[in-house]
Amino acid sequence: MKAGIVGLPNVGKSTLFNCLSNAKAQSANFPFCTIEPNIGIISVPDNRLEKLEELVNPEKVIPANVEIVDIAGLVKGASKGEGLGNQFLANIRETDAIIHVLRCFDDDNIVHVESSVNPVRDKEIIDIELQLKDLETVEKRVEKINRLVKTGNKEALKEFNILNKIVKHLHSFNPVRSLDFSEEDKLYVDSIQLITNKPVLYVCNVDEPSAVIGNNHVEDFKSSLNEENAEIMILAIGTEADINELDNFEDRQAFLMDIGLSEPGSVKLIKKAYDLLDLQTYFTAGVKEVRAWTIIKGMSAPKAAGVIHSDFEKGFIRAEVISYDDFVKYGSESKARDAGKLNIEGKDYILTDGDILHFRFNV
């Protein structure tokens, strides 16, 4: 599962990527600095790991990870190939969620591809390009199934009706994610991998004085969203980059306190990206290692076991489950077991975030 960072050229995408991943992607004050997408595997901050490490004293601790992709900037006409648009749009299609960076600060020394700062306009430019690409995808599908519809094929007719619903919505300049579908129809729509159906987080890139409460650009942008199903986050990306350059933890904390933040915005963003991708964590805790495992919310115990190894899923017998809170309360697996807080669960068990698991399997 991966989230893609998108936006117009030169709005801070690669700088943000560097803050998140320390991968040092190229970033500079000119459009199209990024051509090929940069990919980073980023550890998800989780205080629960520190507590488990304290209680278990393992040889190593392994956090959960999320994949972030820095995608080159889009411009007007991207859906028709402008600015290598087809390549960039294909990169976005391959992601599972979108982190849309918008410039919300004034600085004459930093070039803006549209010559002025206006996040509402910038969002609309990106939205229109993504919607046009989705419209092209859907209309091609409609053309393909037209013959089947004329023969009275019921499945084709059902698909045709869903696609036409999407076409009308896109013609009204609305993203597919703002449409309501039945559970069955949603599975079909998800299979098409439409770009505007992906969940989105808007990151308002502000200057340092606006890092806590934002500014007029941010307020204008918030007002423009109306009923769109999306989250907004305020982040001073340039300041985050400066903090990231400090080697000393105490210096970083002092810097954060000076600007009124309790933790780096990049940390909050990683957590939000994890939620955006509809992910959650379960733990395994032993003397060899304490480890956070990433799964999709709603995953069953056998599927979760398969994240560790496919044999665990194939030969699944049962899961021994202790909640994180009970593990911390009693201080160890054995004490939680003695207190009757270890539950034996079968194949139908749906994991809860923070479960501590031990799988029994036989292959």
Secondary structure, DSSP 8 states (H G I E B T S, - for coil): -EEEEE-STTSSHHHHHHHHH-------SSTT---S-EEEEEE---HHHHHHHHHH--SEEE--EEEEEE-----TTGGGTGGGHHHHHHHHHTSSEEEEEEE----TTS--TTSS--HHHHHHHHHHHHHHHHHHHHHHHHHHHHHHHHTT-HHHHHHHHHHHHHHHHHHTT--GGGS---HHHHHHHHHHT-GGGS-EEEEEE--GGGTTT--HHHHHHHHH-TT---EEEEE-HHHHHHHHT---HHHHHHHHHHTT-SS-HHHHHHHHHHHHTTEEEEEEE-SSEEEEEEEETT-BHHHHHHHH-HHHHHTEEEEEEE-HHHHHHHSSHHHHHHTT--EEE-TT-B--TT-EEEEEE--
